[in-house]
């Protein structure tokens, strides 16, 4: 196998982990030591406000210290894969991260004061008519008003109302995505930042209404809101303006070389996908650690006599398989985190290869975590029914599946992109790959690409063809995921990093091998 190609990024990331000390981790975890998952959303939000004011993790650390940013998410998952973890990532990634990535220097400067005050925000993207299975579709409008020198934010229809907005009932601020309209022309989705509650009274500002989405099967310590905007005025400065701006004279201007496109405004979905994928495997690793402790102590009558539950052959094999699968995913995901951290430090937009690798983390990690959790649950009897076992939180893996881009949507995009690459390279090259590729996983991917390409030839369009051949689409995406993980750093690549950075496992792995569920 070819050597891993991102050595410089991995080395910078490994050096960055030196800030994730055990003392810092202990301090960070202390803020949730007494957290009660049955608390109310208001009580939960107060815990987050206190954690924010501690500044153990700063809103700018996604850029300045990304290793801490991701480590914080993993630490919370080791203790609370639940509503508070979602609340945390909404605050630090989706809300503050959007300002950090899309805001002007002045707007980024506002983060320090927000954190000092412990003010919370929400991220209003998904809509009633365009949820996680619909892709990036926005019908909320932000109409430029040249007389008032600002924007009128509206949800003109029921379907355009913002939906499932985490932290939306308690947030002080909102980053809302709306279709910018100037002189009757729609310019596409743009991000806007403004207070949704009055600073003095905490009351919602005129034109904003919020509704509780209702009781969920899990994570009721997190508020999820439906938000309606009715002619809400936002000043010109509300537009997050790192990449585009509106001049005082009402002229729309692009700043720099990057136009306002989905890869730009969707950056926080990428960091969120990676944080969620890491949280999923951390939580399942924790579940296996806790269950192994129980199974080692629990005596049962096996075929050959009395022995610990953990030594029954089917469970012993599951523990072995889970360790191998999770270790492979942890290694691959760490390498992707290193590549993304490189871009976060420099403020650059991840390239297509990294975007795909992040999607693979999201799809594969959660798929494997869900499968392993289910298989373990089937083998430990009534223990799995006990609230303290941790299995009660398995619905959080469902949340992980659709948050920040549903896995099915990501898989469709992956398959589409692979077909485009094959088309660009030519069918002859693809056939050669099918016939002569020596790596079984790469050959399988080539065969599935070829098979889907042939099937689509008889379809009137790719869209129709994808629906008609949906099983082939997802089979190709699944094969692509396996190839990515297969090509993770191995052998000498891993050994070299551990030699040159001897504290790496002590800072990143060992704290997660302590049962905290």
Secondary structure, DSSP 8 states (H G I E B T S, - for coil): ----S-HHHHHHHHHHGGGS-HHHHHHHHHTTTT--TTS-HHHHHHHHHHHHHHTSS-TTHHHH-HHHHHHHHHHHHHH--SHHHHHHHIIIIIIHHHHHHHS-HHHHHHHHHHHHHT--EEEE--BTTB-TTS-S----EEEEETTTTEEEEE--SGGGSEEEEETTTT-SEEEEEEEEEETTEEEEEEEEEEESB-TTT--B-TTEEEEE----SS-TTS-EEEEEESSEEEEGGGB--SSEEE-TTS-EEE-SS--S-HHHHTHHHHHHHHHHHHHHHHHHHHHHHHHHHHHHH-EEEETTEEEEGGGSHHHHHHHHHHHHHHHHHHHHHHHHHHHHHHHHHHT----HHHHHHHHHHHHHHHHHHHHHHHHHHTTSGGGGGSGGGSGGGTHHHHHHHHTTS-HHHHHHHHHHHHHHHHHHH-HHHHHHHHHH--SHHHHHHHHHHHHHHHHHHTSSSHHHHHHHTHHHHHHHHHHHHHHHHHTS--HHHHHHHHHH-TTHHHHHTGGGGS---
